[in-house]
Amino acid sequence: MRLQGVQHFGLTVQHMERAYAFYTEVLGGTEIMRDGDFQGERIHNTLLTDQEIEARDRNVNPRTMGIPDLRGGAQRLDVRFIQFDNVVIELLQYRDANQPMGGPVSFAEALDHMSPAFPRMMHICFHIRDDVDFNAFIRDLEAESARRGMDQVRANRVVTVTSEAARKAAPLDANSNPITEGKSNGWRLIYCKGPEGEQLEFVQALGPVKKVFDDALEARRKMMASR
């Protein structure tokens, strides 16, 4: 009971400017601050001690495991914080020291397999306003992203498709999954890949499930206030 909430979600990106444009210009977040060129022993140890120990135990060069050398300064870390109404997202980019801040070249290779079924896989979930047409939102999100050259931004469909052409041709009402029974009654969702291949989710919580979440939040606030 020493916590006061989730402060931010962090996302390591391959192309900082591309990710920044998506989260600010497409999704509408606001930059809080940016900092960078982090290097040196303290920051290296703060972020990478467990990976260094694992590399040592395996008797391999840490660089072959995607572990940057912030300690010696061969690689650097840059960060940008973006504010949404109820959460902050931190974009992180590890780059070689001779690469410019915000550039498209990252230190480590991007992960190819991003299935949500992998243990340790995480996702960022955005809450869509109650008055927004969810299906139209997904259509517009994909169109605006494609207009900016972010063809990686692709949302799933609730109907079975076997090709990208079929996914694009799916009807508008296939852009979201409304749950109308059980404990999740009123929940509407879809999974989507972001411009860095990251796993995103978009949801609306209406009707009974909205009350469940609202009541739980109010109960927690009362509990915390009584301590």
Buried (B, 14 or more C-beta within 10 A) or exposed (E): EEEEEEEEEEBBBBBBBBBBBBBBEBBEBEEEEBEBEBBEEEBBEEBBEEBBEEBEEEEEEBBEEBBBBBBEEBBBBBBBBBBBEEBBBBBBBBBBBEBEBBBEEBBBEEBEEBEEEEEEEEBBBBBBEEEEEBBEBBBEBBEBBBEBEBEBBBBBBBEEBEEEEEBEEBEEEBBBBBBEEEEBBBBBBBBBBBBBBBBBBBBBBBBBBBEBEEEEEEEEEEEEEEE
